[in-house]
Amino acid sequence: MITKKKIEAYALGQHISMSAHKARRIIDQIRGRSYEETLMILELMPYGACYSIFKLVYSAAANASYTLDSDETNFIISKAEVNEGTAVKKIKPRARGRSFPIKRPTCHITIAVKDISLDEYEDEFMTRINESVYNQSRGGFWGRIWDKK
């Protein structure tokens, strides 16, 4: 049976206080790039939103290196998306006792990191055969197969 292995890890940042439009401008630049190239781009871009995205990319890579147990040089940014969050609403007092609404937009950013060195699918039958061949001692059926020339 062929099973799909987990080769992706992600980081999710919710209610980040910036507009989704400003975050998308940066996310579009890093989507599909390697992890090291992404960090370099985010450090050199002159936008304030880069810091929050930098932290999320770093967190996604840390999650991937822990869960997938692989090296960070093999990571690419497989999915990067920005969704609008709720707007924080405040009231500013104006002249003659009136009020003026202030809306501060928030956004939700999802960064997924993929390890390109791992295969996406795994053949479970072949894995069991390989494990039984290498883990078993020279006795039994497998021992007779390997002894013949």
C-alpha positions in Angstrom: 0.0 0.0 0.0 1.3 3.4 -0.9 1.0 6.0 1.9 1.6 9.7 1.8 4.4 10.8 4.1 4.4 14.1 5.9 7.0 16.3 4.3 5.6 19.8 5.2 5.5 21.8 8.3 3.9 25.2 8.8 3.7 28.2 11.1 0.5 30.3 11.5 0.5 33.9 12.7 -2.9 35.3 13.6 -4.1 38.8 14.4 -0.9 40.4 13.2 -1.5 44.2 13.1 -0.9 45.1 9.5 -3.1 45.2 6.5 -3.3 42.1 4.3 -2.4 44.1 1.2 1.0 45.2 2.7 1.8 41.6 3.8 0.9 40.2 0.4 3.4 42.5 -1.3 6.2 40.7 0.6 4.7 37.2 0.6 4.5 37.2 -3.2 8.3 37.8 -3.3 9.2 34.8 -1.2 6.7 32.1 -2.3 8.5 29.2 -3.9 12.1 30.2 -2.9 14.6 28.4 -0.8 14.7 29.0 3.0 18.1 30.6 3.0 17.3 32.9 0.0 14.0 33.9 1.8 15.8 34.9 4.9 18.2 37.0 2.9 15.4 38.7 1.0 13.4 39.5 4.2 16.5 41.0 5.9 17.2 43.3 3.0 13.7 44.5 2.1 12.9 48.0 3.5 9.3 47.2 4.8 8.1 47.0 8.3 6.0 43.9 7.7 9.2 41.9 6.9 10.0 41.5 10.5 6.7 39.6 11.3 7.1 37.5 8.2 10.7 36.8 9.0 9.7 35.4 12.4 7.1 33.2 10.9 9.5 31.8 8.3 12.0 31.1 11.0 9.4 29.4 13.1 8.1 27.2 10.3 11.7 26.1 9.6 12.2 25.3 13.2 9.0 23.3 13.2 10.0 21.4 10.1 13.5 20.6 11.3 12.0 19.2 14.6 9.1 17.2 13.1 10.8 16.0 9.9 14.2 15.7 11.4 16.0 17.1 8.4 18.5 19.9 7.4 17.4 23.5 6.8 19.3 23.7 3.6 16.7 21.4 1.9 13.7 23.6 2.7 11.6 25.6 0.3 8.6 27.9 1.0 5.9 25.7 -0.5 2.8 27.7 0.6 2.6 31.3 1.8 -0.8 32.9 2.1 -2.3 36.0 3.8 -5.9 36.3 4.8 -7.7 39.3 6.3 -8.4 39.3 10.0 -10.7 41.3 12.2 -10.4 45.0 12.3 -9.7 46.6 15.7 -12.2 49.4 16.1 -11.4 52.5 18.1 -13.2 55.8 18.5 -11.4 59.1 18.2 -13.0 62.2 19.7 -13.6 65.1 17.2 -14.9 68.6 17.3 -18.3 69.5 18.8 -18.6 66.2 20.7 -18.6 64.0 17.7 -16.7 60.8 17.3 -14.7 59.4 14.4 -14.1 55.6 14.0 -10.6 54.3 13.5 -10.2 50.8 12.1 -6.8 49.0 12.5 -6.7 46.1 10.1 -5.2 42.7 11.1 -4.2 39.7 9.0 -3.5 36.0 9.4 -0.3 34.7 7.7 0.4 31.0 7.0 3.8 29.9 5.9 4.4 26.2 4.9 7.9 24.8 4.5 8.6 21.7 2.4 11.6 19.4 2.5 12.6 18.7 -1.1 15.0 15.9 -0.1 12.2 13.6 1.1 10.0 11.6 -1.1 6.3 12.4 -0.8 5.0 8.8 -1.1 6.2 5.7 0.7 5.5 2.1 -0.4 4.6 0.4 2.9 5.1 -3.1 1.6 8.6 -2.5 0.4 9.4 -0.8 3.7 8.3 -3.8 5.7 10.3 -6.2 3.5 13.4 -4.1 3.8 13.0 -3.8 7.6 12.5 -7.6 7.9 15.5 -8.4 5.7 17.9 -6.1 7.5 16.6 -6.7 11.0 16.4 -10.4 10.9 19.3 -12.7 11.7 20.7 -15.3 9.2 18.1 -17.9 10.2 14.7 -18.7 8.6 13.5 -18.1 5.1 15.4 -14.9 4.4 18.6 -16.4 5.5 18.2 -19.2 2.9 17.6 -16.7 0.2 20.7 -14.7 0.9 22.9 -17.7 1.3 22.2 -19.0 -2.3 24.5 -17.8 -5.0 
